[in-house]
């Protein structure tokens, strides 16, 4: 309330800090905020001390005068596409409370669909912005790696907006993309022009991956519906064959498992026992036996995935594809398979573009027969963040009639 009153005073004086001064925002738990703990979704860190400073995304939002309502929930260590957390319990999908919001920006997407606030900051390293946005029927933008400064930076890790409209995400990006010297992987500062008119584009249509879970018919239908709408506006839409192999996807899984195993195994035994059992099994069932050579082979598969993603999209202005291959899954499940040995088979359409550092957006397109959200993914060439947002805003206007927000 104090922050809101201060923003009101600035507007009355004709001196707002930004166009977003006074606008409510939520921030994902793993984005540090001054004075608040960051337990990153796990009971293993429930005694985490308050942070001394804001991480870059939080600092930029605070600088802009945004009113931070609170922190949003996430699963343990952000390593699940689910709202299940050993610390927070179950975060549910506002469209239907027995279903999962996905994750790991689960609380952010659920809060957006439930209209807690218009702006929500989340993170993504394999789909953690785009997947919950698709399942909650909202918009999310994963920028090019380094476009939004973040700390600590890591391969594929980005912060970005979750909003109900593309225009709101654009406003948020204009704040989030301001420079911060703490991110040693940040891109050079750039004035992002989101205002250029959309023209006819060459669109690659990717409806299947030869790895991971099969695409549900209703998900495929939504993507094909968006493709038809784009073709009707004069865009050239061409089918694209899968570029992903099971070896690449499993290499990504093994790399994530090894990374998490190292982090969790270093905890004292008492804290380690508090980690969500699903996560504990996922990162130990084979990673506990990995050799250095096996980890390097997994890393090599990740790099092969990166190269294949860039090559597959090189001939096109944008790719159009699914976000999540499934329509929904139960709220209490830790993943769409609920199997810790098959925990990441659903990220085949999102993780390649995290590793290739390309900008990608998740846009709600239509509803399933049961009234559940169906999202589509738009992927641009590396660094073309403005292009993806312009295309998303253009497609947003071509969508079928949208359902009212859940009450």
Number of C-alpha atoms within 10 A of each C-alpha: 9 8 18 17 12 16 24 16 14 16 16 10 9 9 12 18 16 17 15 22 23 24 20 19 25 26 26 27 26 21 23 25 25 14 12 17 19 22 21 23 29 22 20 24 20 16 10 13 12 14 14 12 13 18 21 26 30 24 19 22 24 21 14 21 23 24 23 22 16 14 22 24 30 36 31 27 21 24 23 27 29 33 33 30 26 20 21 16 15 22 27 24 29 23 21 15 12 14 21 31 36 39 34 34 35 35 30 35 39 30 24 25 27 17 16 15 19 19 26 29 28 31 29 24 23 27 31 31 34 36 32 33 37 30 32 32 31 26 31 31 31 33 30 27 27 24 26 27 28 29 21 13 16 14 12 19 23 26 30 27 30 35 29 24 18 25 16 16 24 22 16 24 23 16 21 26 25 17 21 19 11 14 18 14 18 20 16 9 14 10 9 14 13 18 11 9 9 13 11 12 17 17 25 25 22 22 20 21 20 14 20 20 20 15 19 13 12 17 26 19 17 22 24 19 17 23 23 13 16 21 17 12 13 12 16 15 20 16 13 18 14 16 20 22 18 15 15 24 24 19 24 25 23 23 23 20 25 22 14 20 21 14 13 20 14 11 13 10 11 9 15 18 14 16 22 21 12 20 23 20 17 22 27 20 13 14 21 13 10 14 11 9 9 16 19 14 15 23 18 16 23 25 18 19 25 21 15 20 22 20 11 17 20 15 13 19 17 24 25 25 29 31 30 31 28 19 20 20 19 19 22 18 19 27 25 25 15 16 14 19 16 16 21 26 20 24 22 28 27 27 24 28 27 25 23 23 26 25 26 32 31 32 30 25 26 25 20 15 8 7 11 20 25 31 32 28 26 24 29 28 23 18 17 18 24 20 23 26 27 21 22 26 18 16 20 17 8 15 15 13 9 12 12 6 13 11 8
